[in-house]
Amino acid sequence: MAGVVVVGGQWGDEGKGKITNFIAQEADMVVRYQGGNNAGHTIYVDGQKFELSSIPSGIFDSNKLAVIANGCVVNPKALLEELTQIQNQGVQTNNLRISDRAHVIFPYHLALDKLADQKKGEKKIGTTGRGIGPAYMDKAARIGIRMIDLLDEDVLRERLQAVLTEKNEILEKIYQHVGFEVEELVQEFLDYGEKLRPYITDTAGLINDYLQAGRRVLFEGAQGAMLDLDHGTYPYVTSSSPIGGGATIGAGVGPTQLKAVIGVMKAYTSRVGDGPFPTELFDETGDQIREVAHEYGVVTGRPRRIGWLDTVVMRHAARVGGFTNLALNSLDVLSGLKVLKLAVAYEIDGERITHYPASFKDLERVIPVYEEFPGWDEDITGIKNRNDLPQNAQRYLSRIEELIGTPLYTFAVGPSNEQTNILFDLWSEAEGKA
């Protein structure tokens, strides 16, 4: 048996979808274990561009199962639209499976998400407004509605009647927003349930059956380690656990099933939304990186914040995420920069620290300590071997490995699978640890 996890090592948007799709070529199942349709990722398959939000990357191979597991929250309307979109692009979707225990995002979740963040004013979190947080809140409060409930009219009506009594009061009295009608939602979501019925099943049982049979299962996290609810830049985080350990709860498997955790990162740092970002660039270099890499959100279209690679962040992510290896993307974006910088530590009140502080006030005051490296001008987009990279690029990669304390699994010199270069056979090594 071999379970491999792909985790974002920064604040999301690191290129997890591409790496997942790349590793999935030799997997039998791809499992999305947390998050919702706020997690956009772009994938190129046979030269065709696909933009996914909820559907796992394994959907493109009909011989693999693509699983939305119990740790996810599902917007049925958005999911059906996404299915239709990729079907229209020629992708068959019979290999999709959705956990019957996954929680459902309703219109009141979307409304509350947007209204609550707006009410915070300057202290807003900067959510995507897609109802993810409120859906997880209801799950924790034990008033959530699950996918299995969409298949039973009586249960769905009973649960909606109970929850809307509270939600409508909040919407109307606190936010002066019109409430929702029980019967309208019952009929709308029963229809979604019927359309999704062929996909809904006990995915935890299915995943464990695959593992017990010695088949290869790839677990795909959304967002990134620094957006983890417990270990990220709280409160500017997501509502679930993207780190490697999140796969065990979010997919319903034991930790002994996971043999490798790949932390995906960029050769620099990007971030969407508010929150601390010690190495953020506000100059022409940041603008150049953003435009060369087209750093705009897949889901929202928002320009991403850009900064130098922060190895303090990456060491923290590697530690809490259990990274066994790194997958480094977008090395080509740095070509043409005369000087590159790596944050190796922080200074706060004159004291040098190498850990990532929990205190939000401390994070706002830290000053990055940089090491500088000469850049390179060569076009590296066709490079296939690490030793063929310019010497300055090789030194940059080696120093990243040293500072993070984690070896590379891949380095990418462009967005396509063909531009992602592997350094060893991941699956064989993972199976050797079984």
N, C-alpha and C positions, 0 to 999 in steps of 0.2 A: 504494500500500500504506500501511496505517496501523496501527501497534501502539500501544495506550495501556495504561499500567500503573496499577493502583490499589494504593497502599501504605499501610499503617497508619503514622501519623506519631508515635505515642506507644508505649504498652505493649500494644497490642491493644485490642479492644472499642471502637474509635472509631466504629463504624457503617460499616465497609467494605462489608458485605453489601448494605446499602441503597444506597450510592453505586454499587457495582458493578452492582446490578440496575438502577439508574437510568440509568447510562451504557450498559448493555447493551441498552437498548431500541433503540438504533440500531447495534448491533454485529451481526456475523454469527457470531461465535464468542466464547465466554468460557472462559478457560484458568486453572485453578488450578495454580500452578507450584511450590509448596513446602508443607511442613507435613503434618499428618495430621488425624485426627478429634478432636484437642484444640482445634481452632479453630472454636468455635461462633459462629454469627452468626444474628441474627433478621431476617427479611424479611417485609414485608407486601405481598401481591399481591391486588389487588381486595378489600381489606379483610380478607383471610384471613392469619393468622399462620403462618409456617413457620420452623422452627428447623433449620438445616443445620450439619453438621460437616465433611463431606468433599466433598459434591457442590457444584460451582460454581453460582453464582447464576443463570447463564443457563439452567438446566434448565427454568425456568417457561415458556419460549417454544419450542415445538416446531420453529420455523423456524431456530433457532440450535443450534449444537453446544456442549455443555458438556463440557469436557475436563479430566480429572485427569491432569496431565502427569508426566513422568519424575522431576521433582524432589520429588514427593510420596511419602509412605509410606502404604500402604493396609492397613487392617484389613478383610479381606473380609467377616467376619461383621457388623461394625458397618456397613459400607457397604450390605450387603444389607438390614439392618434399616432403615437410613435410606431406601433406595429404597422399601421396602414402606410405610413411614410416609407418604411424600409421594404414593405411588400411591393409598393409601387416602384421601388428601385431594383426589384428583381430578387429580393431575399425571401425565402420561404421560412416560416416561423413555427413549424410544427414541433420543433425541438425545444420550445420554451416551456418552462415549468415555474409555477408561482406557489409559494408556500401558503397553505390554508391558514397558517398562524400569523402571516404578515398583517400589519395593521393598515387601515384604509384612511386616506386623506379625503375629507369632505369639504364642500364649499365653505363651511363655517371655519374650518382650519385656515383656509387661505385668507378669509376676511380678517380673522383675529391676528394672523401673522402680520399683515400689512398695517392694520390699525394700531397694534401694540408697538410696533417699531416706530411708526410715525409719532406716536405719543411721547416717545423717549426724546424726541428732538435731537439736540446735538449729541446725546448719549446713545443714539441708536446703534444697534448691532450691525446693521447693514445686511439683513437677510435677503434672500432672493424673493421672499414673499410667496413662496409656493406651499406654505402650510406644513412644512416639515417639522419645525419645532413644536407647534401646537399639537400635532398628531402624536409625537413622542411624549408630550406632556400628558395627553389623555391615556396613553399606554401605561405610563408610570402611575397615573392616578386610578388605574383600573376601571376606566370608563370608555376605553377604546373599542372600536368595532373592527373585526378582523375579516379577512377575505372569505373565510368559511361562512360568515354571517350573511354575506351577499347572496348566498344560495338558499336561504330560508326566509321566506317573507315574514313569517310570524316573529322570528327572532330579530330580524332587522327592524321591523316596526317597533317592537318593544324597546330595543336598545336606543333607537333614535328618539322615541318619545321621552325616555329618561334623560338623555344627554341634551336634547334641545331645550328642555325646560331651563337648564342652567345656562347654556350657551346664548340663547336668545335674550335672557335677562342681562347678561354681560354686554352683549352687542348693543342692546337698546338703551340701557341705563348708563353705561360707562362711555360708550363710543357714539351714542346717538345714531346707530346704524340699524337698518331694518333687519328683522330676524328671518329665520327660514321655516318653511312649512314642512311638517313631518311627511305628509303623503307625497308631496312633490319629490322629496329626496328618496323616499321608499321606492317609488316607481322608477326614478332615474337610475338608482343604484342596483335595483333588481335586474334592470336591463343590462347594465355593465356586467353584473355577475353571470348572467346567462351567456354573454359573449365571451367571457373569460373562463367559463366553466371547464372547457377542455384542457386548460393549462393548470388549473388549481389542484394541488395534491399535497401529501405529506412529504415535503422536500427533505427534512432531516433524515427520515427513513431511507429515502432514495440516495442521498449523499453517502450515508454510512454503508449502504449496500454496495455502492461503487468502491468505497475504500476497502471494505472487507474482501471484495473480489480482486483486490490488487490493481485496480484501475487508477488512472491519474486524474486527480481533482485539483483544479486551480481555483483559489479563492481570491476574489477581486474586491478590494476596498474602495470606497468613494472618498472624496475630499482628501485630506492629508493628516499626518500625525499631529501637526501643530494646530489642527482644528478639532482634535479629540476633546471630548467633553471633560475628561479628567486630567489629561496631560497637556493640553494645548494652551493657547493664550486666552484663558478664561477671563471675562465672559464672551470674548470674540471668538467663539467656537461653534461647531455644529452640535447637533443634539444626540449624537451617537458616538461609537468608538471605532474610528477607522484603523487603529493600530492592529498589529498582528493578532494580539489576544482577542480582539473583537470578533475574529472569525469563528472562534469556538462557540461563543454564545449566539452570535448572529446567524450561524448556519446549523447549530445543533450537533457539533462534533467535539470529541475530546481533544485536549491539547497535545496528547501523544500522537495524534494523527498528522500533525503539522511538522514537516521535515525541513522546510526552508522558508525564509521570509525575505522577499526582495523589496528593498526600499528604493522607490523611484524618485529621482531628483533631476533638476535642471542644472546646467553648468553655471547658472546664476540663480537668483531668487525672484519669484513673482508672488503677488498676493492680490486677491479681490476682496473688497469690503474694508471695514474699519478695523482698527486694532494695532498693536505695537509692531513695528517693522524696523529694527535697529539699523539695517544696512541700506535702507531705501535711498534711491537716487532721485534727485530733483533737477538734474542737469541734462546736457545734450547726450551724455553717454546713456543715461536711462531712457531717453527718448529714442535713441538709435536702436537700442536693444528691443524696445517695445515694437517699433515699426518693422525691424528686420524679422522678428519672430511672430509678428501679428498677434501681440498679446492683448486679446480682447476676449471676454467671456463667451463660451459657447452658448450658454443658456440665456445670459442677460445682455451680452454685447458690451458690457462695461469695460473700459480700459483697465488693465491690470497694473497694479503698482509694481515697480521694478527696483531691484537692488542687487548688490554684490552677493555672491554665495557666502552664506553664514554657516561656518562649521560648528559654531556653538549650538545653533539650532539643530544641525544634522546629528551631532553627537547625542543630543537629548532624544531626538526622534529614533535614532538607532538603538539607544538603550531601552526606552519604554516600548519600542515596537518590535524588539527582538530581531533586528535585521541580521541576516547571515551574509548578505551581499547587497551591492548597490547597482542600480541601472541608471546610468547618467545620460540624459537627453540634451539636445540642443547645443552641443559643443560647437557646431558650425556657426551659431549666432554670434559667437565672440570673435570670429575671424575679422581682422581689420582694426581691432582695438589695440592701441599702442601699449597700454598698461592694463593689467588685470589685478584685481584685489580679492583676497580671501580674508574674511573675518575669522581670526583664530581665538579671540578672547574678547572680553568686555572690560571697560574700566567704569567704576562707579565710585564717586567721591574719592578719586585717586587710588582706589584699590583695584587690582587686576583680578578678575574672576573668569573661570572657564566653564561654569555651569550656567544653565538657563534659569533665571530667577522666576519664582512664582508670583512675586509682588508686581502688580500692574504699575505701581508708582516707580519701582526700581527699573522696570523695563522702559519706561518713558525717559529715564535719566541716563541709561547706559550709553557709553561711547564705544563703538567698535574699535578693536585693535586689529589693524590690517597687516598682512604680508603682501608685498607687491611682486608681480611677476611680469616679465616682458611678454607682449602678445605675439601674434603671428599674422602675416598677411596672406598666406597661401589659402587657396580654395581646397577645403578638406572634404567636400561633400561626396567625393567618390572613394574615400579611403576605406579599405577593408580590413586593415591590420593595424593594431595599436602601434607596432614598431615603425609603421610608415607615416605616422603623424609627424608634423614638425616637432623638433626637439622641445620647443617652448610649450607646445600642447601636451607632450608626453610628461614634462615636468609638472605641469598644472594638474594632470590627472593623478600622478603619483603622490603629490602633496595632499590632494583631497583624500586619498585612501589613508595616508598616514595620520592626518588630522582627525578623521572620523573613526579610524580604527576598524574599517570594514572594507574588504576588497571589492573590486568591481566585478559584476557579472556581464554587463554590456556597456558599451558607449555608442551613442548615436550621433551621426553627422548630418542628419536630415530627418524629415518627418515620416518617410516610408519604411516599411519593414526591411527593404533591401539596404537601407542606410543604417540599420541597427546591427552592430557587430558583437557577436557573442564571444566570450573568452573561455568558456568551458561548457560541458554538457550538463545542464542543470538537472534534468530529470534523472539521469543515471546516478548523479551524486545524491539526489534526494532519496532515490530508491535504495541506495547503498546504506542509508541511515535508518531504513525501516526495521 
